Amino acid sequence: QVQLVESGGGLVQPGGSLRLSCAASGFSWTWYSIGWFRQAPGKEREGVSCITSIKGTTDYADSVKGRFTISRDNAKNTVYLQMNSLKPEDTAVYYCAKYSARYSGTPCGLGSSLYDYWGQGTQVTVSS
């Protein structure tokens, strides 16, 4: 049974930092990319970042480039999203998701249709 469990969300002031974690189980971790998405109230789900398996190639939405960093610890089956210089517009529920296709050497993408299993989400609120 595939499971993805996010943690690390919370309330932070503008300019602050948070690190989100996504612990995965129930599938061959080595072969699948993982993505982070977010959804703010009244808005569509947005791809934030992704990281491939094996090579660890990454991609970021323009809105978070230079501020967020994705990484993975294959020994712990965990992906992290380090978020720095947070802005009020980063406020959203953040989800991690498993890529549906097994890794074949191509970069990961940020379209939600590319992913087949999702975590329950963790709330991030950036406010003074």
C-alpha positions in Angstrom: 0.0 0.0 0.0 1.5 3.3 -1.1 1.7 5.9 1.6 3.0 9.4 1.6 3.0 11.4 4.8 3.9 15.1 5.0 5.1 16.9 8.1 6.8 20.1 9.0 4.1 22.7 8.2 3.2 25.5 10.5 2.9 29.3 11.1 5.9 31.4 10.2 6.6 35.1 9.8 7.4 36.6 6.4 11.1 36.0 5.6 11.2 32.9 7.8 12.0 29.3 6.9 10.4 25.9 7.2 11.4 22.4 6.1 8.7 20.0 5.0 9.2 16.3 5.0 7.5 13.6 2.9 8.0 10.0 4.2 7.1 7.4 1.6 6.4 3.7 1.8 4.8 0.9 -0.1 6.6 1.1 -3.4 10.0 0.8 -4.9 11.4 4.1 -3.7 14.5 4.0 -5.9 12.6 4.1 -9.2 10.1 7.0 -8.7 10.3 10.7 -8.7 8.6 12.7 -6.0 6.9 16.1 -6.4 5.7 18.8 -4.1 2.5 20.7 -4.8 0.5 23.4 -3.0 -3.1 24.6 -3.0 -4.2 27.9 -1.6 -7.9 28.6 -0.8 -9.8 29.4 -4.0 -6.9 28.5 -6.2 -5.9 25.5 -8.3 -3.2 23.1 -7.2 0.2 24.3 -8.3 3.4 22.3 -8.9 6.2 23.6 -6.7 9.1 21.3 -7.2 10.1 17.7 -8.1 13.1 15.5 -7.8 13.9 12.4 -9.9 15.1 9.1 -8.4 18.7 7.9 -9.1 20.1 11.1 -10.6 18.3 13.5 -8.3 17.5 16.0 -11.0 15.3 18.8 -9.8 12.8 21.3 -11.2 11.1 24.3 -9.6 8.2 26.6 -10.3 9.4 30.1 -11.2 7.6 31.5 -8.1 9.9 29.5 -5.7 13.2 29.4 -7.6 16.1 30.6 -5.5 14.0 30.3 -2.3 13.0 26.6 -2.1 15.3 23.6 -2.3 14.2 20.0 -2.7 16.3 17.0 -1.7 15.9 13.3 -1.0 17.4 10.9 1.5 17.2 7.5 -0.1 18.2 5.7 3.1 15.1 7.1 4.8 12.7 7.1 1.9 12.1 10.8 2.5 12.0 13.9 0.4 12.5 17.3 1.9 11.4 20.8 0.8 13.5 23.5 2.4 11.6 26.8 2.1 13.4 30.0 2.8 12.5 33.7 2.5 8.8 32.8 2.8 6.2 35.2 1.6 2.5 35.5 2.5 1.7 34.2 -1.0 3.4 30.9 -0.1 0.5 30.2 2.3 -1.2 27.0 1.2 -1.6 23.3 1.9 1.5 21.5 0.7 1.2 18.0 -0.7 3.8 15.5 -1.8 3.1 13.0 -4.6 4.6 10.0 -6.3 5.3 10.1 -10.0 3.2 7.5 -11.8 5.9 6.5 -14.3 9.0 4.5 -13.3 12.2 6.6 -13.8 13.6 6.3 -17.3 16.2 9.1 -17.4 13.9 12.0 -18.2 13.4 15.0 -16.0 10.4 15.1 -13.7 7.5 17.5 -14.4 5.2 19.6 -12.3 1.9 18.7 -13.9 -0.4 17.0 -11.4 -1.6 14.5 -13.9 1.9 13.0 -13.9 1.5 11.8 -10.3 -0.7 9.0 -9.0 -0.5 8.9 -5.2 -0.8 11.9 -2.9 -0.3 12.6 0.8 -2.8 14.2 3.0 -1.1 17.6 3.0 0.4 19.9 5.6 -0.6 23.5 6.2 1.9 26.3 5.7 0.8 29.8 6.8 3.1 32.8 6.3 1.8 35.7 8.3 3.0 38.4 10.7 
